Amino acid sequence: MHTAFSVSKSIPAKVAAIVIPVAASGPVPGGVGLNRAQLSALGFEGRASQTQTLPPAAGKTAVRVLVGIGEVRNLDTSALRNVAATAARACARYESMATTLPGVMRGSAKVPTQAVVEGIALALHRWVALKNDKSGLSKLTSVTLVSAEKTAEVQAGMLMGIATSTAVCTARDFANTPPSHLTARQFAEHAVAIANASGLEATVYNKDQLIAMGCGGLVGVNAGSTEPPRMVKLVYKPTAAKGKVVLVGKGVMYDSGGISLKPSDGMHAMMKMDMSGAAAVLATMGALRALKVKTQVTAYLMCTDNMPSGSALKLGDVLTMRNKKTVEIHNTDAEGRLILADGLSLGAESKPDAMIDIATLTGACLGALGKKMAGVFSNNSGVVSQLMDSSSRTDELLWELPLFHDYRRLLDSNVADMRNIGGPYAGATTAALFLHEFVGTTPWAHLDIAGPMDADGDDGWLNRGATAYGTRLLIDFCANFTKPAKKK
């Protein structure tokens, strides 16, 4: 993030653009200088996320950017976040802007302000590290949030928004980075640096240590690669923690499919993003101290690439996982569940109050839910309920899919405890059932973010490229976590 935010009781004298929220009905705000009929003649009706740029008012230098907020009674934080994103894009060519958007909703200004900051920061984010032409970057480096009242609430919401949006931008940057520039070893180094800056305990495990620990899934998937695997354990321990959560992130730095080679198509080119789950978890961990989260959180980042070679995992091979279960390989492109299995096994050993894994796991989930939402599977209704609440607050949509145990037999193997795929149907469910074998009695949920891992174009707070989907959701879940009942 290169945009600085501040709070003021009035519009600064030297600002390039003033964003004025306009509802679809009711009085036109002061400063617009036009009535409803005149705005309508310009084609501006105040619809949510509609914009209209007006020249400076008489004697002023700042352009006026009108942004529609729709009917005030229908406005919620998700809509406000997208309105702010639209306003930010409309002001991207200016160096500074001021806006009263944090005050458009009734009640406390803290949560609306957080949404405004997130919308602005995430809309302006671009990853241009490898471009010589940096013209795609926004020129907007200063945003003033104007509020004559409730300034303390606006300030608090701004700081929360900065923390969450910084985390998302960090995760997006990791997921957008080409695999030649971000190996498992390099990602682990970044994780240690973030841990040091964020008050986390960090432990990095190399290949020999993973072998000694019995992490056959991670080591097996890595067998075809010239790059060694890494597992990173991060621990956040607040004073007087109110609960213990484990997060496990899939960190396949690049997924060729292994011996079960993926076709050379557009999706294959996106497989640098197959570590989006681990990126989301790492970014979440980096934000916890700044947000003063009271939940103890332990994270496992399971990192390797999945490559074909003479030493690669073969169909018919059998791996022994951390929890001693044996798995027969029927498809080397079903590798994410293998590395998650080791992370879940380790997490379950610490007996947390809840455990969440997040992964770009199955094309089946993308086929079922598309690119606007992620699938969630769980063995505990209390965990799902809390995730759904976080989903609603963050606008990172989830849809619960069935952990249908009748399909467990599809994972049966003649030579091992189970196999790693369950056939051509219900692929998202059989993948979740596979993971369920490694959580024991721990309240657990699996987030399949294969669909929304990337966006085809700018859309509200989403930008073209990696979305870091799940980052704000996990932050919100950890911040608001309460211990669920053990049984569903």
C-alpha positions in Angstrom: 0.0 0.0 0.0 1.4 3.4 -1.0 -1.7 5.5 0.0 -1.5 7.4 3.3 -4.8 7.9 5.3 -5.6 10.6 7.8 -8.6 12.0 9.6 -9.7 15.6 9.7 -12.7 17.5 10.9 -12.8 19.6 7.7 -11.8 19.3 4.1 -8.1 20.3 3.7 -7.4 23.5 1.8 -5.0 21.8 -0.6 -6.7 18.7 -1.9 -7.0 17.7 -5.6 -10.3 15.9 -5.4 -13.3 15.9 -3.1 -15.5 12.8 -3.1 -19.1 13.7 -2.3 -21.5 10.8 -1.5 -25.0 11.3 -3.0 -28.0 9.2 -2.2 -30.6 8.1 -4.8 -33.2 10.2 -3.1 -33.5 13.0 -0.6 -31.6 16.3 -0.4 -28.5 16.8 -2.6 -25.5 17.4 -0.3 -24.0 20.9 0.0 -21.0 21.4 -2.2 -22.6 19.7 -5.3 -24.0 22.9 -6.6 -26.6 21.1 -8.7 -30.2 20.0 -8.0 -31.7 16.6 -8.8 -33.0 17.7 -12.2 -29.6 19.0 -13.2 -27.8 15.8 -12.0 -30.3 13.7 -13.8 -29.6 15.7 -17.0 -26.0 14.6 -16.6 -27.1 11.0 -16.3 -26.3 10.8 -12.6 -29.0 9.3 -10.4 -27.1 8.5 -7.3 -27.2 4.7 -7.9 -24.7 2.7 -5.8 -21.2 3.1 -7.2 -22.2 5.5 -10.0 -19.8 8.4 -10.4 -19.8 11.8 -11.9 -16.9 14.3 -12.0 -17.6 18.0 -11.8 -15.2 20.9 -12.2 -14.1 22.8 -9.1 -16.6 25.1 -7.4 -16.2 28.8 -7.9 -13.0 30.0 -6.3 -11.8 26.4 -5.5 -9.2 24.2 -7.1 -10.4 20.7 -6.1 -12.5 18.7 -8.6 -15.7 17.3 -7.2 -16.3 13.5 -7.7 -19.8 12.5 -6.9 -20.3 8.9 -6.0 -23.7 7.3 -5.7 -24.6 5.4 -2.5 -28.1 4.3 -3.6 -30.9 4.4 -1.0 -29.4 5.1 2.4 -31.8 2.6 4.0 -30.3 -0.2 1.9 -26.6 0.8 2.4 -24.5 -1.7 4.3 -20.8 -2.1 4.8 -20.3 -4.4 1.8 -22.0 -1.9 -0.5 -20.1 1.0 1.1 -16.7 -0.9 0.6 -17.5 -1.2 -3.1 -18.7 2.5 -3.3 -15.4 3.5 -1.8 -13.5 1.4 -4.3 -15.3 3.0 -7.2 -14.6 6.5 -5.8 -10.9 5.6 -5.5 -10.6 4.5 -9.1 -12.4 7.7 -10.2 -9.7 9.6 -8.3 -6.7 7.5 -9.2 -5.2 10.2 -11.4 -5.2 12.8 -8.6 -2.5 12.9 -5.9 -4.9 13.6 -3.0 -8.6 13.3 -2.1 -10.9 14.0 0.8 -14.2 12.3 1.5 -17.1 12.2 4.0 -17.9 8.6 3.1 -17.3 7.3 6.6 -20.3 9.2 7.9 -23.0 8.1 5.4 -24.3 5.3 7.7 -26.2 5.7 10.9 -24.6 4.5 14.2 -21.0 4.0 15.0 -18.6 5.2 12.3 -15.9 2.6 13.2 -17.0 -0.3 11.0 -18.1 1.9 8.1 -14.7 3.7 8.1 -12.9 0.4 8.1 -14.9 -0.6 5.0 -14.2 2.7 3.3 -10.4 2.4 3.9 -10.5 -1.2 2.6 -12.4 -0.3 -0.5 -10.0 2.5 -1.4 -6.8 0.7 -0.6 -7.8 -2.6 -2.3 -9.1 -0.8 -5.4 -5.9 1.1 -5.8 -3.6 -1.9 -5.3 -1.5 -3.0 -8.3 1.4 -5.4 -8.5 3.9 -4.0 -11.0 7.1 -5.2 -9.5 8.3 -6.7 -12.8 7.0 -4.0 -15.1 9.3 -1.3 -16.4 6.2 0.8 -17.1 4.8 1.8 -13.8 2.0 4.0 -15.3 -0.6 1.5 -14.1 0.0 2.6 -10.5 -2.5 5.1 -9.0 -1.2 8.6 -8.4 -3.4 8.9 -5.3 -1.1 8.9 -2.3 -3.1 10.8 0.2 -6.7 10.2 1.5 -8.3 12.4 4.1 -11.4 11.0 5.9 -13.5 14.0 6.9 -15.7 13.8 9.9 -16.8 16.7 12.1 -18.1 14.3 14.7 -17.1 10.8 15.9 -13.5 11.4 15.0 -12.3 8.9 17.5 -14.5 6.2 15.9 -13.3 7.2 12.5 -9.6 7.1 13.6 -10.1 3.6 15.1 -11.9 2.3 12.0 -9.1 3.8 9.8 -6.4 2.0 11.7 -8.3 -1.3 11.4 -8.9 -0.7 7.7 -5.2 0.0 7.2 -4.2 -3.3 9.0 -6.7 -5.5 7.1 -6.1 -3.9 3.6 -2.3 -4.1 4.1 -2.7 -7.8 4.8 -4.7 -8.3 1.7 -2.2 -6.4 -0.5 0.6 -8.5 1.0 -1.2 -11.7 0.2 -2.0 -10.5 -3.3 1.6 -9.6 -3.9 2.7 -13.1 -3.0 0.1 -14.8 -5.1 0.8 -12.6 -8.1 4.6 -13.3 -8.0 5.9 -15.7 -10.6 7.1 -19.0 -9.4 10.6 -18.2 -10.6 10.7 -15.3 -8.1 9.0 -17.0 -5.1 10.1 -20.5 -4.2 9.2 -22.3 -1.0 12.5 -21.3 0.6 12.0 -17.6 -0.4 8.4 -17.7 0.9 9.6 -19.1 4.2 12.1 -16.2 4.4 9.4 -13.7 3.9 7.3 -15.4 6.6 10.1 -15.1 9.1 10.5 -11.4 8.3 6.8 -10.8 8.7 6.9 -12.8 12.0 9.7 -10.7 13.3 7.9 -7.5 12.4 4.6 -8.7 13.9 5.5 -10.3 17.2 5.1 -13.9 16.1 7.1 -17.0 16.9 8.4 -18.6 13.7 9.9 -22.0 13.1 10.9 -23.2 9.6 11.2 -26.9 8.9 13.4 -28.2 6.1 13.1 -31.4 4.1 15.2 -33.6 6.5 13.2 -32.4 9.5 9.9 -33.0 7.6 11.0 -36.6 6.9 11.9 -37.1 10.5 8.5 -35.7 11.5 6.7 -38.2 9.2 5.2 -35.5 6.9 4.9 -37.9 4.0 2.4 -35.8 2.2 4.6 -32.7 1.9 7.7 -34.7 1.2 6.0 -36.9 -1.4 4.6 -34.0 -3.4 8.0 -32.4 -3.4 9.7 -35.5 -4.7 9.8 -34.3 -8.3 11.2 -30.8 -7.6 14.7 -29.4 -7.5 13.5 -26.9 -4.9 13.2 -28.3 -1.4 10.0 -28.0 0.6 9.4 -25.8 3.6 6.9 -25.9 6.4 6.6 -22.7 8.4 5.0 -22.7 11.9 3.9 -19.3 13.2 2.4 -18.7 16.6 0.6 -15.6 17.9 0.2 -15.6 21.7 -1.8 -12.6 23.1 -2.0 -12.0 26.8 -5.0 -13.8 28.4 -6.0 -15.5 25.1 -9.7 -16.4 24.9 -9.3 -19.4 22.7 -6.9 -21.4 20.4 -7.3 -21.6 16.7 -5.1 -23.4 14.1 -4.9 -22.2 10.5 -3.4 -24.4 7.8 -2.6 -22.9 4.4 -1.9 -24.7 1.1 1.3 -23.3 -0.3 1.9 -25.0 -3.7 4.2 -22.4 -5.1 3.6 -23.7 -8.6 1.4 -26.7 -9.6 2.3 -28.4 -12.9 0.1 -31.4 -11.9 3.2 -33.6 -11.5 3.1 -36.8 -13.6 -0.6 -36.1 -14.0 0.4 -33.0 -16.0 -2.1 -30.2 -16.4 -3.1 -29.2 -19.9 -1.3 -26.1 -21.2 -4.1 -23.6 -20.9 -5.0 -20.4 -19.1 -5.7 -22.1 -15.8 -2.2 -23.8 -15.9 -0.7 -20.3 -16.2 -2.6 -19.3 -13.1 -0.9 -22.0 -11.0 1.5 -19.6 -9.5 -1.5 -18.7 -7.4 -1.8 -22.2 -6.0 -0.2 -20.9 -2.8 -3.0 -18.4 -2.2 -4.2 -20.2 0.9 -0.7 -20.0 2.5 -0.5 -16.4 1.5 -3.8 -15.6 3.1 -2.8 -17.3 6.3 0.6 -15.6 6.5 -1.0 -12.2 5.8 -3.6 -12.9 8.5 -1.0 -13.8 11.0 0.9 -10.5 10.3 -2.2 -8.5 11.1 -3.2 -10.0 14.5 -1.1 -7.9 16.8 -2.0 -4.6 15.1 -5.7 -5.5 15.6 -5.1 -6.6 19.2 -6.8 -10.0 18.5 -7.3 -11.9 21.8 -7.3 -15.4 20.2 -4.2 -17.5 20.2 -3.5 -18.5 16.7 -1.0 -21.1 15.3 -0.4 -21.3 11.6 1.1 -24.0 9.4 2.2 -22.9 5.9 2.8 -26.1 3.8 5.1 -25.0 1.0 6.4 -26.9 -2.1 6.0 -26.9 -5.8 4.6 -29.9 -7.7 6.8 -30.9 -10.6 7.2 -33.8 -13.0 10.6 -35.5 -13.2 12.3 -38.8 -12.9 12.0 -38.7 -9.2 8.4 -37.4 -9.0 5.5 -39.1 -7.2 3.9 -41.8 -9.4 0.4 -43.1 -9.7 0.2 -46.2 -7.5 2.8 -44.9 -5.0 1.7 -45.0 -1.3 2.6 -42.3 1.1 2.5 -42.5 4.9 1.1 -39.3 6.4 1.9 -37.5 9.7 -1.0 -39.3 11.5 0.3 -42.7 10.1 -2.5 -43.1 7.6 -1.4 -44.5 4.3 -2.6 -43.0 1.0 -2.4 -44.5 -2.5 -1.8 -42.0 -5.2 -4.3 -42.1 -8.1 -3.7 -38.6 -9.4 -0.6 -36.5 -8.7 -2.6 -33.3 -9.5 -4.6 -34.0 -6.3 -1.6 -32.8 -4.3 -3.0 -30.0 -2.2 -4.9 -32.4 0.1 -1.7 -34.4 0.7 0.3 -31.4 2.1 -2.7 -30.1 4.0 -3.2 -33.5 5.6 0.2 -33.2 7.3 -0.6 -29.7 8.5 -4.0 -30.7 9.8 -2.5 -33.7 11.6 0.0 -31.4 13.3 -2.6 -28.9 14.2 -4.9 -31.5 15.7 -2.1 -32.7 17.9 -2.2 -29.4 19.8 -5.9 -29.8 20.6 -7.1 -26.4 19.5 -10.6 -25.1 19.9 -11.0 -24.9 16.2 -9.0 -25.5 13.0 -9.4 -24.0 9.6 -7.6 -24.9 6.4 -7.7 -22.7 3.3 -6.7 -23.9 -0.2 -7.2 -23.4 -3.9 -8.2 -27.1 -3.9 -10.6 -28.2 -6.5 -11.9 -27.3 -10.0 -15.1 -29.0 -8.9 -15.7 -26.2 -6.4 -15.1 -23.6 -9.0 -17.5 -25.4 -11.3 -20.2 -25.6 -8.6 -19.9 -22.0 -7.2 -18.1 -20.0 -9.8 -15.7 -17.2 -9.1 -17.7 -15.1 -6.7 -17.7 -17.3 -3.6 -15.8 -20.1 -1.9 -17.0 -23.4 -0.6 -16.9 -24.3 3.1 -17.1 -27.8 4.5 -17.1 -28.5 8.2 -17.7 -31.1 11.0 -19.0 -28.4 13.4 -22.0 -26.1 12.9 -20.6 -23.6 15.4 -17.4 -23.1 13.4 -19.5 -22.7 10.2 -21.8 -20.2 11.9 -18.8 -18.0 12.9 -17.3 -18.2 9.4 -20.6 -17.2 7.9 -20.8 -14.2 10.1 -17.3 -13.2 9.1 -18.2 -13.8 5.5 -21.1 -11.4 5.8 -18.9 -8.7 7.5 -16.1 -8.9 5.0 -18.0 -9.6 1.7 -15.9 -12.7 1.1 -18.8 -15.0 0.3 -19.0 -18.6 1.5 -21.5 -21.3 0.6 -21.7 -24.4 2.8 -21.3 -27.7 0.8 -22.1 -31.1 2.2 -19.5 -33.2 4.0 -21.6 -36.2 2.8 -20.0 -39.3 4.5 -21.7 -41.8 2.2 -19.1 -40.7 -0.4 -16.2 -41.7 1.9 -16.2 -45.1 0.3 -15.1 -43.5 -3.0 -11.8 -42.9 -1.3 -11.3 -46.6 -0.5 -8.1 -48.2 -1.7 -7.2 -51.9 -2.2 -3.6 -51.4 -1.0 -3.7 -48.5 1.5 -6.0 -46.9 4.1 -7.3 -44.6 1.4 -6.6 -43.0 -2.0 -6.2 -39.4 -2.8 -9.1 -39.0 -5.2 -12.7 -40.2 -5.3 -13.6 -40.4 -8.9 -15.2 -37.9 -11.4 -18.1 -36.7 -9.3 -18.5 -34.6 -6.2 -14.8 -33.7 -6.3 -15.0 -30.9 -3.8 -16.8 -33.1 -1.3 -14.5 -36.1 -1.7 -11.5 -33.7 -1.2 -13.1 -32.4 2.0 -13.8 -36.0 3.1 -10.1 -36.8 2.5 -9.0 -33.8 4.7 -11.6 -34.8 7.4 -9.5 -38.0 8.0 -6.7 -35.9 9.5 -8.6 -33.7 12.0 -9.7 -36.2 14.5 -12.4 -34.7 16.8 -11.2 -31.1 16.4 -13.9 -28.7 15.3 -12.8 -27.9 11.8 -13.7 -26.2 8.5 -12.2 -26.4 5.1 -12.3 -23.4 2.8 -12.0 -24.2 -0.9 -11.1 -20.9 -2.6 -10.3 -22.3 -6.1 -13.0 -20.2 -7.6 -12.4 -16.7 -6.2 -8.6 -16.9 -6.0 -8.4 -14.5 -8.9 -10.5 -11.9 -10.7 -10.8 -11.3 -14.4 -11.1 -7.6 -14.0 -11.7 -4.7 -11.6 -14.9 -5.3 -9.7 -15.6 -3.4 -6.4 -12.8 -4.1 -4.0 -11.5 -6.9 -6.3 -8.8 -6.2 -8.8 -7.7 -8.1 -11.8 -5.3 -10.9 -10.7 -4.9 -12.5 -7.4 -7.6 -11.5 -4.9 -6.1 -12.8 -1.6 -9.6 -14.1 -0.9 -10.1 -15.3 2.6 -7.6 -13.0 4.2 -10.0 -10.5 5.7 -12.4 -13.4 6.5 -9.8 -15.2 8.5 -8.7 -12.0 10.3 -12.3 -11.3 11.2 -12.9 -15.0 12.3 -9.9 -14.9 14.6 -10.8 -11.5 16.0 -14.3 -12.5 16.9 -13.7 -16.2 17.7 -15.6 -18.0 20.5 -15.2 -21.6 21.4 -17.7 -23.8 19.6 -19.3 -26.9 21.0 -17.4 -30.0 20.1 -20.1 -31.8 18.2 -22.1 -30.8 15.2 
